[in-house]
């Protein structure tokens, strides 16, 4: 059978937009590595902390909201679980970029750290995201993340 016969019924339609950058797993995996590098300082990072930081990353206004919350605790912060973050973590684990610790937090491997450092040192990529992560540093502690979680879910 000729290969042309196999593709006769396939049609390609041009879409107005491809997958937006912030929904791509490679983008999310890269940002998650940068979060581990700059906001978790070797202690690992909970899934909730990843979710909060990623939720507030995409605009200056939302970044300011999270920074204000960390500084004053007077604003409301939501915790929304994005399944693509979980999928990105699965890929990162299978690629050997992160490990899961006994307390179910995520920690970078040496391979992940080397990639994160190389990306962080590149002065031409992820400037908006790097500026936010630099401002946040480790100020969003796991205790504060747990307070947010408890205030929402009543644990």
N, C-alpha and C positions, 0 to 999 in steps of 0.2 A: 504494500500500500504506500502510496506517495505521501510525503509529509504535508503537501499542500491540501490534500483531501482532509487531513486531520484538523485543519484550521479554517475550513470554509465557513463554519457557523459562528466564528468569533468576530465580534465587532468591538472596536475601540471608540469610545466617545470622549471628546475633549471636555474636561471639567473646567469650571471657572477658576477654581483654586485647588492646588494640591493640598495635601495634609499640612495645616498650619505648623510652623516650626515648633511651637510650644506643645504640640501633641505628638511629636516624634519621639520615639524611644531613645534614639541617640542623644537628642537634646536633653531629655530628662535624666538619662544616665550621667551625662557630663555634669549637669547641675548638681545631681546628688553627690557625685564625687567632690565637687567644690564645697558643698555643704559639709561633708565629712571633714574636709581639709580645714575649713575656716570656722565652722560653727560648732564642731563637736570635740575637737582637740584630743583625739585618741581614746576617749572614753566610750566611743560608740554613739549611735544615734537611734532613737526609737522611731517607729513608723509614724507615730503621731507628730513628732517634731519635723520629720521630712514633709509630711502633709501640710502642716501649718506654714512652713517656710515656702514651699512651692505654691500654696494658695495665694500668698501675699507678694509673690515675686514679680508679677507681670505688669504692674503699673506703678508709677511713682506715688499715686494716691494710696494704693493699698499698702505699699511699703511703708509709707508714713504712718498709716493706721497701726501696723504691727509695731513699729518703732515706738510710737506713742504708748501703746499698750505695755510694752516692756518697761518703759520709763515711768509711767504713771499708774498703770492698771485701771485707768478710767474709761477706756474704750472697750467695745465688745469685740472679741476675736472668735471667729468660728472655726470649727474643725470639720472639714469636708474631705472625705476619702475619695481620691482619684485612682481608679483602677489602673491607669497607665503608669502611675508611679510604682505600684506593686509589680506590674509586669516588667518595668525597667529594672527593679531590684532583682527580680528572678533572672533576667538576662545578665546582670552584673555578677550575680553569684555564679552562674554557669560559666561566665568568662573569666572567673578567678579574680575579679576586681574587689569583691567584698566577701566577708565571712559573717555568719550569724553567730553571735555569742550566746552563752547559756541563758542570759537574761533577756534573750530575744531582741537585743539591739544589734545594729549593723556596724561593722568596723571594716576599714579599708585594709586590703592586703598590701604587700610591698608593691605589687604590680599596679594596683589601683592608685596608690600614693604617688608612684612615679608619673603616671598619666595625669593625675590631678595637679601635681606641681608643674609639669610641663605646660598644661593649659593655663594655670594661674600666672605663670611667668610670661606667657605670650601677651604682648601689649596691644594686640589688634582684635582679640576675640572676647566675647561675653563681657564687655565693659560695663554695661548696665547692671547685669547680674552680679559681677564682682564688686561693684560699688556698694550694692545693697548688702551682700554677704560680709563685706568689710565692716560696714556700719553695725550689723547685727552681732558679729563676732560670736562669742559664747554667751551673750546676754539672755538669750532664750534658753533657760536652763531646763533640764528634764523635770525638776520640781514645778516650775512654772507651766510646763506642758501638761503635767498631771493635774494642776489646778484648773487649767482650761478644760481638760477632759472631764474632770469631776463636775465643773459648773454646767457643762452641757449634758452629760449623761447621768449625773447624780450619783456617782460611785462613792 
